[in-house]
Amino acid sequence: MSHATITKVLHVPKMKNNFIFVSKLILEGFKVEFDKDGCKVNDAQGGFVVEARRDKNLYLLNMKLRKDMAHTKVSQLFEIVHTNVCGPMRTTSHGGA
């Protein structure tokens, strides 16, 4: 079993699955290689870190969170909110906006 640390991530303990963004891995110095069956993540020196299998349009990793590294707790509802934002849009909406 190999070990790697990805910093400054959010973990939702009650969720069955969490997401890891490829862009975050790359910014942390990891190298990600995709093929039709899955993907492989290597560290900056090329050492193997983890392999993910492809299931439809998702790549599934089997990883564990180190309890001593978990700092992503919030104390109240909406303390951390994530949204997807896009725009400005070049296409006129049905309402003319």
C-alpha positions in Angstrom: 0.0 0.0 0.0 1.4 3.4 -0.9 0.8 6.7 0.9 0.3 10.2 -0.5 -1.0 13.4 1.1 -3.4 15.7 -0.7 -3.7 19.0 1.2 -6.5 21.5 1.6 -9.3 19.3 0.6 -12.9 19.1 2.0 -14.2 15.8 3.4 -17.8 15.2 4.1 -17.9 12.4 6.7 -21.5 11.3 6.2 -21.2 11.0 2.5 -20.6 7.5 1.2 -18.3 8.8 -1.5 -16.4 12.1 -1.9 -14.9 13.6 -5.0 -11.3 14.4 -5.9 -10.8 16.8 -8.7 -8.0 16.0 -11.2 -7.0 19.7 -11.3 -6.4 19.5 -7.5 -4.2 16.5 -7.9 -2.2 18.2 -10.7 -1.7 21.4 -8.7 -0.4 19.2 -5.8 2.3 17.8 -8.2 0.7 14.5 -9.0 0.5 13.1 -12.5 -2.7 11.5 -13.7 -2.9 9.2 -16.7 -6.3 8.1 -18.1 -7.2 5.2 -20.4 -10.4 3.4 -21.3 -10.3 1.2 -18.2 -9.4 3.7 -15.5 -6.6 6.0 -14.5 -3.3 5.9 -12.6 -2.0 8.6 -10.2 1.8 8.9 -9.8 3.7 11.3 -7.5 6.0 14.0 -8.9 8.9 11.5 -9.1 6.8 9.0 -11.1 6.1 6.7 -8.1 2.8 4.8 -8.2 0.2 6.3 -5.7 -3.2 4.9 -6.6 -5.2 3.4 -9.5 -8.8 4.1 -10.2 -11.2 1.9 -12.1 -13.7 3.4 -14.6 -17.4 2.9 -13.9 -19.4 4.6 -16.6 -18.3 8.3 -16.5 -16.7 8.1 -13.0 -13.2 7.0 -12.0 -13.5 5.3 -8.6 -10.6 5.4 -6.1 -10.4 3.2 -3.0 -8.8 5.6 -0.5 -8.9 6.2 3.3 -8.8 9.4 5.2 -6.3 9.7 7.9 -8.2 10.7 11.0 -5.3 12.8 12.4 -5.4 14.9 9.2 -9.1 15.6 9.2 -9.5 19.4 9.7 -12.7 19.9 7.3 -15.2 20.2 10.2 -17.7 23.1 10.2 -19.7 24.3 13.2 -22.8 25.6 11.6 -25.0 25.2 8.5 -23.8 27.1 5.4 -20.4 27.8 7.0 -18.9 26.5 3.8 -20.9 26.7 0.5 -19.7 25.4 -2.8 -21.3 26.4 -6.1 -20.7 26.2 -9.8 -20.6 29.6 -11.4 -20.5 30.3 -15.1 -20.9 33.3 -17.4 -21.2 35.7 -19.0 -23.2 33.6 -21.5 -23.0 34.5 -25.2 -26.4 32.8 -26.0 -29.5 34.8 -25.4 -32.0 33.1 -23.1 -35.6 32.4 -24.0 -36.5 35.4 -21.8 -34.1 37.7 -23.7 -31.4 38.1 -21.0 
